[in-house]
């Protein structure tokens, strides 16, 4: 796998990486935010067999549950998501947004895209940041569901996401800001 950090900024921006998004970054308007990966281009939907999606990664920013994937190796388990191509120059900002080494680690995975099997990187929670009983904020769950709908992930999978329990965000300003991003992203604006 190509590392996100190399010695030359010019070389980094020339590298294109494949990224498998399974959480809020599935939504194109979310991942293309300036503090994430503005260069992200969705390549196809993809699935990761033998994994389960959980909302048990404790956020350092707000203490709520964020998405994580756990490898089970069970044939019936599958995580659906979006395969993106991302400029290597955006990798650093995406790492910061995702909390790389501060809650998440990068992991190379083999996903099944519409064109066949391919390798991509994704983020998985560090063990010490996994907590049982966490719930995502409503707005975060809405980002995940909106991304799943935007890319027409399988209807039973989306229904499963909709059934997940979520909670109000006690920080009204953060809730309002997230809902503004969601509104812009789901209306096709790139603002």
C-alpha positions as CSV (number, residue, x, y, z in Angstrom):
1,X,0.0,0.0,0.0
2,X,1.2,3.5,-0.8
3,X,1.7,5.5,2.4
4,X,-0.1,8.8,2.8
5,X,3.1,10.6,3.8
6,X,6.1,10.8,1.4
7,X,8.9,13.2,1.4
8,X,7.8,15.4,-1.6
9,X,4.5,17.3,-1.6
10,X,4.6,17.2,-5.4
11,X,4.8,13.4,-5.5
12,X,2.0,13.1,-2.9
13,X,-0.4,15.1,-5.0
14,X,0.3,12.9,-8.1
15,X,-0.6,9.7,-6.2
16,X,-4.2,8.5,-6.4
17,X,-5.3,6.3,-3.6
18,X,-8.4,4.1,-3.3
19,X,-10.4,4.7,-0.1
20,X,-13.4,2.5,1.1
21,X,-15.9,4.7,3.0
22,X,-18.5,3.0,5.1
23,X,-19.7,5.8,7.4
24,X,-20.4,9.5,7.0
25,X,-17.8,9.8,4.3
26,X,-20.0,7.8,1.9
27,X,-21.9,11.1,1.3
28,X,-20.0,12.9,-1.5
29,X,-20.8,16.3,-0.1
30,X,-19.3,15.3,3.2
31,X,-16.1,13.8,2.0
32,X,-15.5,16.7,-0.4
33,X,-15.5,19.2,2.5
34,X,-12.2,21.3,2.4
35,X,-11.1,19.7,5.7
36,X,-11.5,16.1,4.4
37,X,-10.8,15.1,0.7
38,X,-12.0,17.6,-1.8
39,X,-10.5,15.5,-4.6
40,X,-12.6,12.5,-3.8
41,X,-14.3,10.9,-6.8
42,X,-16.7,8.0,-6.2
43,X,-15.6,5.0,-8.4
44,X,-18.3,2.6,-7.4
45,X,-20.2,1.0,-4.6
46,X,-18.3,-1.7,-2.8
47,X,-18.7,-4.4,-0.2
48,X,-16.5,-5.9,2.4
49,X,-17.5,-9.5,3.2
50,X,-16.7,-10.9,6.6
51,X,-17.2,-7.6,8.5
52,X,-19.9,-6.0,10.5
53,X,-20.7,-2.3,10.9
54,X,-20.9,-0.9,14.4
55,X,-21.4,2.6,15.9
56,X,-19.1,1.8,18.9
57,X,-16.1,4.0,18.2
58,X,-16.0,6.8,20.9
59,X,-15.5,10.2,19.4
60,X,-12.8,12.3,21.1
61,X,-14.6,15.5,20.0
62,X,-18.1,14.7,21.4
63,X,-18.1,11.3,23.1
64,X,-20.8,9.9,20.7
65,X,-20.7,6.7,18.7
66,X,-19.0,6.8,15.3
67,X,-18.8,4.1,12.7
68,X,-16.3,1.2,12.8
69,X,-16.0,-2.1,11.1
70,X,-15.1,-5.3,12.8
71,X,-13.8,-8.4,11.0
72,X,-15.8,-11.5,11.9
73,X,-14.8,-13.7,9.0
74,X,-18.5,-14.9,8.9
75,X,-19.9,-15.5,5.4
76,X,-23.2,-13.8,6.2
77,X,-21.6,-10.6,7.5
78,X,-21.0,-7.8,5.0
79,X,-20.4,-4.0,5.1
80,X,-21.5,-1.9,2.2
81,X,-19.9,1.3,1.3
82,X,-18.4,3.5,-1.4
83,X,-15.0,3.2,-3.2
84,X,-13.4,6.5,-3.8
85,X,-10.3,7.7,-5.6
86,X,-8.5,10.3,-3.5
87,X,-5.5,12.4,-4.3
88,X,-2.5,11.6,-2.1
89,X,-2.4,15.3,-1.3
90,X,-5.7,15.0,0.5
91,X,-4.6,12.1,2.6
92,X,-3.2,14.3,5.4
93,X,-6.4,16.3,5.8
94,X,-8.5,13.2,5.7
95,X,-6.3,11.6,8.3
96,X,-6.9,14.6,10.6
97,X,-10.6,14.6,10.0
98,X,-10.8,10.9,10.7
99,X,-8.6,11.0,13.8
100,X,-5.8,8.9,12.5
101,X,-3.8,7.6,15.4
102,X,-6.2,9.4,17.7
103,X,-9.0,6.9,17.5
104,X,-8.7,5.3,14.1
105,X,-5.9,3.5,12.2
106,X,-5.6,3.0,8.5
107,X,-6.1,-0.5,7.3
108,X,-5.8,-2.1,3.8
109,X,-8.8,-4.1,2.8
110,X,-9.9,-6.1,-0.3
111,X,-13.4,-4.9,-1.4
112,X,-15.7,-6.2,-4.0
113,X,-16.6,-3.3,-6.3
114,X,-18.8,-3.2,-9.4
115,X,-15.6,-3.9,-11.4
116,X,-14.4,-6.8,-9.2
117,X,-12.0,-7.2,-6.3
118,X,-9.7,-4.3,-5.5
119,X,-7.5,-3.1,-2.7
120,X,-8.3,0.1,-0.8
121,X,-7.5,1.7,2.5
122,X,-10.1,2.4,5.2
123,X,-10.1,3.5,8.8
124,X,-10.8,1.1,11.7
125,X,-11.1,2.1,15.4
126,X,-8.2,1.5,17.7
127,X,-9.3,-1.0,20.4
128,X,-9.0,1.5,23.3
129,X,-11.6,3.8,21.6
130,X,-14.2,1.1,21.3
131,X,-17.0,1.3,23.9
132,X,-20.2,-0.7,24.2
133,X,-23.5,1.2,24.6
134,X,-22.6,4.2,22.5
135,X,-25.1,5.8,20.2
136,X,-24.5,8.2,17.3
137,X,-26.0,11.6,17.2
138,X,-29.0,11.8,14.9
139,X,-27.1,14.1,12.5
140,X,-24.3,11.6,12.2
141,X,-26.6,8.7,11.5
142,X,-28.4,10.9,9.0
143,X,-25.0,11.4,7.2
144,X,-24.5,7.7,7.0
145,X,-28.0,7.0,5.7
146,X,-27.9,9.9,3.2
147,X,-24.6,8.5,1.8
148,X,-26.1,5.0,1.6
149,X,-29.1,6.4,-0.3
150,X,-27.0,8.6,-2.5
151,X,-25.2,5.6,-3.8
152,X,-28.2,3.2,-3.8
153,X,-26.7,0.7,-1.4
154,X,-28.9,-2.4,-1.0
155,X,-32.3,-1.5,0.5
156,X,-32.2,-4.1,3.3
157,X,-28.8,-2.6,4.4
158,X,-30.2,0.9,4.4
159,X,-33.3,-0.2,6.3
160,X,-30.9,-1.7,8.9
161,X,-29.1,1.6,9.2
162,X,-32.5,3.4,9.7
163,X,-33.4,1.1,12.6
164,X,-30.3,1.9,14.5
165,X,-30.8,3.9,17.7
166,X,-29.4,7.4,17.8
167,X,-29.6,10.4,20.2
168,X,-29.9,14.2,20.2
169,X,-26.7,16.2,20.2
170,X,-26.6,18.3,23.3
171,X,-24.5,20.9,21.5
172,X,-27.1,22.8,19.5
173,X,-24.4,24.8,17.5
174,X,-22.7,21.6,16.4
175,X,-26.0,20.0,15.5
176,X,-27.0,23.0,13.5
177,X,-23.6,23.1,11.7
178,X,-23.8,19.4,10.8
179,X,-27.4,19.7,9.6
180,X,-26.3,22.7,7.4
181,X,-23.5,20.5,5.8
182,X,-26.0,17.7,5.4
183,X,-28.6,20.0,3.7
184,X,-26.0,21.4,1.3
185,X,-24.6,17.9,0.5
186,X,-28.0,16.3,-0.1
187,X,-29.1,19.2,-2.4
188,X,-26.2,18.6,-4.8
189,X,-24.4,21.8,-3.8
190,X,-20.6,21.8,-3.4
191,X,-20.5,24.7,-0.9
